Amino acid sequence: MMLGRQLRRLREAAAITPERAGDEIQGSRSKISRLETGKTAYKISDVTDLLRLYGVTDKQRRAEVLAMARHANTPDWWRKYSDILPGWFETYLGLEAAASTIRSFEVQFVPALFQTEDYARAVTRLGHKAAPDGEIDDRVALRLKRQAVLSRPGSPVVWSVMDEGVLRRRVGGPAVMRAQLRHLIKAAVMPHVIFQVVPFGLGAHGGAAGSFTVLRFAERDLPDVVYIEQLTSAVYLEQRVDVEHYLEVINQLSGEALTPAATVRFMEKVAGETL
């Protein structure tokens, strides 16, 4: 996506039409569109030809763009799970890995980045009751491997607002839930992690329609993205008016929710009550 947006900016700066760019690489306007939206692999020869057409002669600039093209074509770690990974979710994994800030609101389950193995297994079985044990193992492994984003250099700020029901709803039984709550309490001390809980006492709130995630990126070429997961697909929103609406909702929820410190105390209370 970053490479595609850079190529589009270079093309527009050179006043080159998509049709002319497509002709240069023996393609079409639609191929240029796919390249500029990051929806296809990049041939180094195509990128080289486009840079020449766009008048990019600076050696360092050309080297940077070509290096980005090579990196964009490198298989990501989740490709090994391609047999269980739908394309619509693979897109999210790429966004999650690239995000500088991940803000989410959850009404049903603990955010995937903070699930214990036992909790993740229980959640996975709820959605794949007929799946064989081997597939369940792979799905859990995929979910747990995503959590490496929390400990890498330059890890994103992860700000999760949860409805109280997330903490009260027993997933996998009392022992699994107690361990999950303790895991959340431990994760809350990480400097780039923020938890807040919206208590039942607040009543109805702006997030009652369902869970969602807002991803923000350090690169100026990438807009914020709202991710809404459904049972067999997902919605990705990039239009500014849509993103601003969800940001308004999550900002309101954050203002109404318990503070991070009060949230940890609340988690400890609920963990003690989980019998």
Secondary structure, 3 states (H helix, E strand, C coil): CHHHHHHHHHHHHCCCCHHHHHHHCCCCHHHHHHHHCCCCCCCHHHHHHHHHHCCCCCHHHHHHHHHHHHHHCCCCHHHHHCCCCCHHHHHHHHHHHHCCEEEEEECCCCCHHHCCHHHHHHHHHHHCCCCCHHHHHHHHHHHHHHHHHHCCCCCCEEEEEEEHHHHHCCCCCHHHHHHHHHHHHHHCCCCCEEEEEECHHHCCCCCCCCCEEEEECCCCCCCCEEEEECCCCEEEECCHHHHHHHHHHHHHHHHHCCCHHHHHHHHHHHHHHCC
